[in-house]
Amino acid sequence: MISSIVAAYILSIPIGAVFFFYKYTGRFSDEDFKARFGALYLNLKENSPIALAHTILFFIRRLIYALSLVFLGDYPAIQNLMLTVPSVCLIAF
């Protein structure tokens, strides 16, 4: 029961980031908004949708990394594959 709640919470982070970025796209340069949420989009090109997509892909890559460390500790070859493929895809993007 608890593990399904934690899994749902972890999976909601990238989805929540997508909604956040698309809802507040025009307000990223506002000083009050930067003071409150600036750490979420630090060093991000605020008017570029590709930069927003890169940030979401970064969240997803970190999520895959964390899940592979927790659940695939006995399978280092699969861990290596799960970490290499998203990195290569992000470089290609």
Secondary structure, 3 states (H helix, E strand, C coil): CHHHHHHHHHHHHHHHHHHHHHHCHHHCCCHHHHHHHHHHHCCCCCCCHHHHHHHHHHHHHHHHHHHHHHHCCCCHHHHHHHHHHHHHHHHHC
